[in-house]
Amino acid sequence: MWSPTDDNLKILAQGKLEWPMASIKLSEPRLGAAQETYSGNGWVRQKDDGSLEFRMFVSERSGTTQPRFGKAGVIIGEEHYYALEATHMDGEIWHCPRVLPTPHQYNQSLLVEGQIDTLSQEHKTEPGPADKAAYLKMVFLTPIESFPWNRPRRLVTHIDGEYQHESSSMSVAKFEACNCSFKLEKIESIGVELVVTGATIEQNPFFPMRVVEALQFILGREMHWNWLQVWTATRYGAYLNGRRHSQSSRLPPLSLSFGTCHQDVFRIFEDYLKYVLLFDKERVHRVSEILCGIHRAQDASIDAWALTVSVAAEALLMESCPLRGKPSNDEQAAFDRALALLKEQRFEDRVGERLEGAIRALSHPRAKDAFRELIKEGAVRQGDFDAWDKLRNRAAHGASIDRIQPQELVDYCNAVMVLCYHLIFQKIGYQGKSTDYARYGYPDIEYPIQRNEATQHA
């Protein structure tokens, strides 16, 4: 079985993985006698960007048609995807349940190729670690330099089999969260390895996904595993993904610089993990999606970041506080009377429609009203709200951002980033230190916010 040894991981990190396959089989989703299949030998290898692809020289096929294409402008339906089964020369069988094959004619033969998202091996039972505990291992081919490392790692150097010297560095982090033990460790010149043990792994089928989401949250960046292994009492799975990600940490909720309080970072991790574990769908939690959008925009441009973070703050507000900002019963009654009076008047159709739309809009929760409620409660700060209010309309409605001085624009974006984190803290119930990016020097502050500080303007 392929294993994540340092040598294998270096090959994967360099994008040089290439496996000759004794056989590759493609099967369409349709079952029964009419199911179309294609098989032959070929290989699986990495592309320049690290992603995996396959190429198969078809020697056997059932059915009379080639793999089907979709139509330009139409989302490709599930009927166009095939399941891939690839048998390595050493007998190992790997699967990818969803590939989109592209056929070519090659010297009067049919050649089929396509991209592979993830290769997997899954079994109902497999001997686990010696202690029989549920066990999870992830390898990320993305270095993490800044982190609250709290354990040393001993490094022994040999040259030609001869001992030379040894050293140690703080490159291991051990912590507990959600009834599990976590150990994050640097792999020299490759990335990091995360090992998790505990009952929650077996209790929640989406646990690996949620762990990555929580890790992304405390790092302030996207993370994607390249190797994943899961052992439980009932199942074993191994998954390989070659994609490389070079995104750096930007503005994590609590700065990971030297001197950061370890326990506060780990507490943020646990509170966020508890929150996303409640989501029982096989997809990324909505809050994590919003944060990933912010991280990608930060890598694009300051204008993209300004637009994305200002809209994201409103999305997070609706996600965490959907009932805030609703009009009172008396206000709603007044709106209803206004509509009744409007209907008694005679206006041109266009004018009447616009007036009615404006009055009906008053019945909907307003982001500004919701934020003001949260300011009174000490959940968010007036100064961060002011920055959002100045930035949001300019960024979202085509107003000229380039009229804002560069430093002022960065200040606005930083303050709105703090606003986003405070909305999430309020939702997940976090209490402790966080970093105030709205102030120069990025000092640490305590959350929840003191009432007198929450109402101060920037």
C-alpha positions in Angstrom: 0.0 0.0 0.0 1.2 3.5 -0.8 2.1 5.2 2.5 3.0 8.8 3.4 6.7 8.2 3.9 9.0 11.3 3.7 10.2 10.1 0.3 6.7 9.6 -1.1 5.5 12.9 0.2 8.5 14.7 -1.4 7.5 13.1 -4.7 3.9 14.2 -4.2 5.0 17.7 -3.1 7.2 18.1 -6.2 4.3 17.0 -8.5 6.2 14.0 -9.8 3.9 11.2 -8.8 3.4 8.8 -11.8 1.9 5.3 -11.4 1.7 2.8 -14.3 -1.6 1.0 -14.0 -2.1 -2.6 -15.0 -5.7 -1.8 -15.7 -8.1 1.1 -15.6 -11.9 0.7 -15.8 -14.5 3.4 -16.4 -18.2 2.6 -15.6 -21.1 4.9 -16.2 -23.7 5.4 -13.5 -26.4 3.5 -15.3 -26.6 -0.1 -14.0 -27.7 -3.3 -15.7 -26.9 -4.9 -19.0 -26.9 -1.5 -20.8 -24.2 0.0 -18.6 -21.3 1.2 -20.7 -17.8 0.4 -19.5 -14.3 1.1 -20.9 -11.1 -0.7 -19.8 -7.5 -0.9 -20.7 -4.1 -0.1 -19.3 -2.6 3.4 -18.7 -1.3 5.5 -15.9 -2.2 8.0 -13.2 0.1 11.0 -12.7 0.3 14.6 -11.5 -0.1 17.6 -13.7 2.0 20.8 -13.3 -0.4 22.2 -10.7 -0.2 19.0 -8.6 -3.6 17.7 -9.5 -4.1 14.1 -10.6 -5.0 12.9 -14.1 -5.5 9.5 -15.8 -4.9 8.3 -19.3 -6.2 5.0 -20.6 -5.7 3.2 -23.9 -9.0 1.4 -24.4 -8.8 -2.3 -25.2 -12.3 -3.4 -24.2 -15.6 -1.6 -24.2 -19.3 -2.4 -23.8 -21.8 -0.3 -25.7 -21.4 1.5 -28.9 -21.0 5.1 -27.9 -18.0 7.0 -26.6 -18.2 8.9 -23.3 -20.7 11.7 -23.7 -20.1 15.4 -23.7 -22.4 18.0 -22.2 -23.7 21.2 -23.9 -22.0 24.5 -23.7 -23.6 26.8 -21.0 -25.4 23.9 -19.3 -24.2 22.4 -16.0 -22.9 18.9 -16.6 -25.3 16.3 -15.2 -24.4 13.3 -13.2 -25.2 11.1 -16.2 -22.0 12.4 -17.9 -19.7 11.2 -15.1 -18.1 7.8 -14.8 -16.7 5.8 -11.9 -13.0 5.0 -12.1 -11.3 1.9 -10.8 -7.5 1.7 -11.3 -5.3 -1.3 -10.5 -1.7 -0.6 -9.8 1.1 -2.9 -11.0 1.5 -4.0 -7.4 -2.2 -5.1 -7.2 -3.5 -2.1 -5.2 -6.9 -0.9 -6.3 -7.8 2.7 -6.2 -11.2 4.4 -6.9 -12.6 7.7 -7.9 -16.4 7.8 -7.9 -16.7 10.8 -10.2 -14.6 11.5 -13.3 -15.4 13.3 -16.5 -13.7 11.4 -19.3 -12.5 13.0 -22.5 -12.1 10.6 -25.5 -9.5 11.0 -28.3 -8.6 9.0 -31.4 -5.0 7.9 -31.2 -3.5 5.8 -34.0 -6.9 4.4 -34.8 -7.4 3.5 -31.1 -9.5 5.1 -28.5 -7.6 7.1 -25.8 -9.6 8.4 -22.8 -8.2 10.8 -20.2 -9.5 13.0 -17.5 -8.9 14.7 -14.2 -9.1 12.9 -10.8 -10.2 14.9 -7.8 -9.2 12.3 -5.2 -8.1 8.6 -5.3 -9.5 6.4 -2.5 -9.3 3.0 -1.0 -12.2 2.0 1.3 -13.0 -1.2 3.2 -15.6 -2.2 5.8 -13.0 -3.4 8.2 -9.2 -2.9 8.5 -6.9 -3.5 11.4 -6.4 -0.1 13.1 -3.7 1.1 15.5 -2.7 -1.0 18.4 -4.9 0.8 20.9 -8.0 0.2 18.6 -9.1 3.8 19.1 -10.7 5.6 16.2 -7.8 7.3 14.4 -7.4 10.0 11.8 -4.3 11.1 10.0 -4.0 14.1 7.6 -0.9 15.3 5.7 -0.9 18.8 4.3 1.7 19.7 1.7 1.5 23.3 2.9 4.0 24.5 5.4 2.7 26.2 8.6 5.4 28.4 10.2 3.4 30.4 12.7 1.4 28.3 15.2 1.3 27.9 19.0 3.8 25.0 19.0 4.0 23.7 22.5 6.3 20.6 22.2 9.8 20.2 20.9 10.7 17.7 18.1 14.0 15.9 18.3 15.9 15.8 15.0 18.8 13.4 14.5 21.1 13.9 11.5 23.0 11.0 9.9 25.3 11.2 6.9 26.1 7.9 5.1 24.6 6.0 8.0 26.9 7.8 10.5 25.5 9.8 13.4 26.4 13.5 13.1 24.4 15.5 15.5 21.0 16.1 17.0 18.9 19.1 17.7 15.4 20.0 18.7 12.9 22.7 17.7 9.4 23.7 18.8 7.5 22.2 15.9 4.8 20.0 17.6 1.4 21.2 19.0 -0.7 18.9 21.2 -4.1 19.8 22.4 -7.6 18.4 23.2 -10.9 19.3 21.6 -14.3 17.7 21.3 -13.3 14.6 23.2 -10.4 14.0 20.9 -6.6 14.3 21.1 -4.8 16.3 18.4 -1.2 16.4 17.4 0.0 18.7 14.7 3.6 18.3 13.7 5.9 19.9 11.0 7.4 17.6 8.4 10.6 19.2 7.4 10.6 20.8 4.0 7.2 19.2 3.1 4.4 20.4 5.3 2.5 19.3 8.4 0.9 16.1 9.7 -2.2 16.1 11.9 -3.1 13.0 13.9 -6.4 12.8 15.8 -7.6 10.0 18.1 -11.0 9.9 19.8 -14.6 8.6 19.7 -16.0 11.7 17.8 -14.2 10.4 14.7 -16.5 7.5 14.6 -19.6 9.3 15.7 -19.6 11.9 13.0 -19.1 10.9 9.4 -18.1 14.4 8.4 -15.5 14.8 11.1 -12.4 15.1 8.8 -14.1 17.9 6.8 -15.0 19.7 10.0 -11.5 19.4 11.4 -10.1 21.1 8.3 -12.7 23.9 8.6 -11.7 24.5 12.2 -8.0 24.5 11.2 -8.7 26.9 8.4 -10.5 29.2 10.9 -7.6 29.5 13.4 -5.0 29.8 10.6 -6.9 32.5 8.6 -6.3 30.6 5.3 -7.5 27.8 3.2 -6.2 24.3 3.9 -6.6 21.1 1.9 -5.2 17.7 2.9 -3.2 15.7 0.4 -3.3 12.4 2.3 -6.0 11.2 4.6 -6.4 8.0 6.5 -9.4 7.1 8.8 -9.6 4.0 11.0 -12.8 3.2 13.0 -14.3 0.0 14.3 -16.3 -0.4 11.2 -14.4 1.2 8.3 -11.0 2.1 6.9 -10.4 4.7 4.3 -7.2 6.1 2.6 -7.5 9.1 0.3 -4.9 10.8 -1.9 -5.0 14.3 -3.4 -2.2 16.0 -5.2 -3.3 19.6 -5.3 -0.9 22.2 -3.9 -1.9 25.3 -2.1 0.5 28.2 -1.5 -1.9 30.6 0.3 -0.4 32.2 3.3 -2.1 33.1 6.6 -3.5 36.6 6.5 -5.5 37.8 9.5 -6.4 34.8 11.7 -8.9 35.6 14.6 -6.0 35.5 17.1 -2.5 36.4 15.8 -0.2 33.3 15.7 2.9 35.3 16.2 5.4 34.4 18.9 3.9 34.8 22.4 0.4 34.0 21.4 -1.5 32.3 24.2 -1.8 28.7 23.3 -4.9 27.9 25.1 -6.9 30.7 23.5 -6.0 29.5 20.0 -7.0 26.0 21.0 -10.2 27.2 22.6 -11.2 29.0 19.4 -10.5 25.8 17.5 -12.7 23.7 19.8 -15.6 26.2 19.8 -15.6 26.5 16.1 -15.3 22.7 15.6 -18.2 22.1 18.0 -20.3 24.6 15.9 -19.6 23.1 12.5 -20.0 19.5 13.7 -23.7 20.3 14.2 -24.0 20.7 10.4 -25.0 17.2 9.1 -24.7 17.8 5.3 -21.9 16.4 3.2 -20.5 19.8 2.2 -18.6 22.7 3.8 -20.5 24.7 6.4 -21.8 28.0 5.1 -19.7 30.1 7.5 -16.5 28.3 6.4 -17.5 29.0 2.7 -17.8 32.7 3.5 -14.4 32.8 5.2 -12.8 30.9 2.3 -14.2 33.5 -0.1 -12.6 36.3 2.0 -9.2 34.4 2.0 -9.2 34.0 -1.8 -10.1 37.7 -2.3 -7.2 38.7 0.0 -4.9 36.9 -2.4 -6.4 38.7 -5.4 -6.4 42.4 -4.8 -7.3 45.1 -2.3 -10.4 46.0 -4.3 -11.6 42.3 -4.4 -11.0 42.0 -0.6 -12.9 45.2 0.1 -15.9 44.0 -1.9 -15.8 40.5 -0.6 -15.3 41.2 3.1 -18.0 43.9 3.2 -20.6 41.6 1.6 -19.3 38.7 3.7 -20.0 40.7 7.0 -23.7 41.0 5.9 -23.8 37.3 5.0 -22.4 36.3 8.4 -24.9 38.5 10.1 -27.8 36.7 8.4 -26.2 33.4 9.1 -25.6 34.0 12.8 -28.5 36.4 13.6 -31.3 36.0 11.1 -34.0 37.5 13.3 -32.1 40.6 14.3 -33.2 44.0 13.0 -36.9 43.0 12.5 -39.4 45.9 12.9 -41.4 46.0 16.1 -45.1 45.2 16.1 -45.9 48.9 16.2 -43.6 49.7 13.3 -45.1 46.8 11.2 -48.6 48.1 11.9 -47.5 51.5 10.7 -46.1 50.0 7.5 -49.3 48.2 6.9 -51.3 51.4 7.3 -49.0 53.1 4.9 -49.6 50.4 2.3 -53.4 50.7 2.8 -53.2 54.4 2.2 -51.1 54.0 -0.9 -53.6 51.7 -2.4 -56.3 54.4 -2.0 -54.2 56.8 -4.1 -53.9 56.9 -7.9 -50.4 56.8 -9.3 -48.8 55.8 -12.6 -48.0 52.1 -12.6 -44.3 52.6 -12.4 -44.5 55.1 -9.6 -47.0 53.0 -7.6 -44.9 49.9 -7.9 -41.8 51.7 -6.7 -43.6 53.3 -3.7 -45.1 49.9 -2.8 -41.7 48.2 -3.1 -40.1 50.9 -0.9 -42.7 50.5 1.9 -42.6 46.7 1.7 -38.8 46.8 2.0 -39.3 48.5 5.4 -40.8 45.2 6.7 -37.6 43.3 6.1 -34.8 43.1 8.6 -32.1 45.7 7.9 -28.5 44.9 8.4 -27.9 48.3 10.0 -30.6 47.7 12.6 -29.3 44.3 13.4 -25.8 45.6 13.9 -27.1 48.3 16.2 -28.8 45.7 18.4 -25.5 43.7 18.6 -23.6 46.8 19.4 -25.9 47.5 22.4 -25.2 43.9 23.6 -21.4 44.2 23.3 -21.3 41.5 20.5 -19.7 43.9 17.9 -18.2 47.4 18.1 -19.5 50.7 16.8 -16.2 51.6 15.1 -16.1 48.3 13.1 -19.7 48.8 12.1 -18.9 52.4 11.0 -16.0 51.0 8.8 -18.4 48.5 7.2 -21.1 51.2 6.6 -18.5 53.4 4.8 -17.1 50.5 2.7 -20.1 48.4 1.9 -22.0 50.7 -0.5 -18.9 52.0 -2.2 -17.6 48.4 -2.9 -20.9 46.7 -3.7 -22.7 49.4 -5.8 -19.9 50.6 -8.1 -18.9 53.7 -6.2 -15.3 54.6 -6.8 -13.1 52.8 -4.3 -10.0 54.3 -5.8 -11.0 57.7 -4.3 -10.3 56.2 -0.9 -6.7 56.6 0.2 -4.8 53.2 0.3 -4.1 53.4 4.1 -7.8 54.3 4.7 -9.0 51.4 2.6 -6.7 48.9 4.4 -8.0 50.3 7.7 -11.6 49.8 6.6 -11.0 46.2 5.5 -9.1 45.3 8.7 -12.0 46.7 10.8 -14.6 44.8 8.8 -12.5 41.6 9.2 -12.7 42.1 13.0 -16.5 42.6 12.6 -16.7 39.3 10.8 -14.8 37.5 13.5 -16.9 39.0 16.3 -20.0 37.9 14.6 -18.7 34.3 14.5 -17.5 34.5 18.1 -21.0 35.6 19.1 -22.5 32.6 17.3 -20.1 29.9 18.5 -20.0 31.2 22.1 -16.2 32.0 22.2 -14.9 34.0 25.1 -11.2 34.9 25.3 -8.5 36.8 23.5 -8.6 37.9 19.8 -6.6 40.3 17.7 -7.8 43.8 17.0 -6.7 44.5 13.4 -8.6 47.8 13.5 -5.8 49.3 15.6 -2.3 49.8 14.5 0.1 47.3 16.1 -2.6 44.7 16.1 -3.0 44.4 19.9 -4.9 41.5 21.6 -8.2 42.3 23.1 -10.8 40.3 25.2 -14.1 39.1 23.8 -16.9 39.7 24.6 -16.4 43.5 24.3 -16.9 45.9 27.2 -20.1 47.9 26.8 -18.4 51.3 26.9 -15.9 50.1 24.2 -18.5 48.6 22.0 -20.4 51.9 21.5 -17.3 54.0 20.8 -16.9 55.3 17.2 -13.6 54.8 15.5 
